[in-house]
């Protein structure tokens, strides 16, 4: 690490401003936040060379830091690289929370179907994984028949979190499909497809940030006579 000294300032000053050249710094650290954190390893970051910030000169970084002369000066610094890892997202088997099909006094058919969806998010990083608000939806016969919100949250360093929601199916939308009554009364089974997308970001030491998107799809069969459910889920992660 090379140093270039400017004017010390007033005589007897205990602190001085120093321009520090840091060679062989990885390109991913050539941003304001990363360079500011690197400067803090030596003292207080005062200024970042504009050419360094715009990555026009990739051989070394140039940072102005304030050094305390009463403390021992560092002859070198170490910058560790943590490679972001993909979060693991496991979709649990879908649960049938409610299934009621009755005729009201005015002979109007009423149907209540509620599906319980749970996903386990495992964070393998030395930093947090934050995902945004999203929604899980249910599709029957190619039409959207239900939707439920999923609130955003943060999974801590090497932690895991269960993301759950209850998806209420809209009966009116089901009845619009000409095959539903046949599926329900004759076949005794009707099938849904449930899908949701979780968009998030891995953040390590306030320096490294990387986006991740989880695409989950569940194929659900609801058996009328036994009030049971069978589901198969798939998950695809784009990182």
Secondary structure, DSSP 4 states (H G I P E B T S, - for coil): -EEEE----STT-SEEEEEEEEET--GGG-SHHHHHHHHHTTSEEEEE-HHHHTTS--SEEEEEEEEETTSPPPS----------PPEEEEPPPEEEEEEEEE-TTS-EEEEEEEEEEEEEE--SSSEEEE--EEEEEEETTEEEEEEEE--EEE-TT-EEEEEEEEEE-HHHHHTSTTHHIIIIII-EEEEEEEEEEEEEEEETTTEEEEEEEEEEEEEEEETTTTEEEEEEEEEEE-
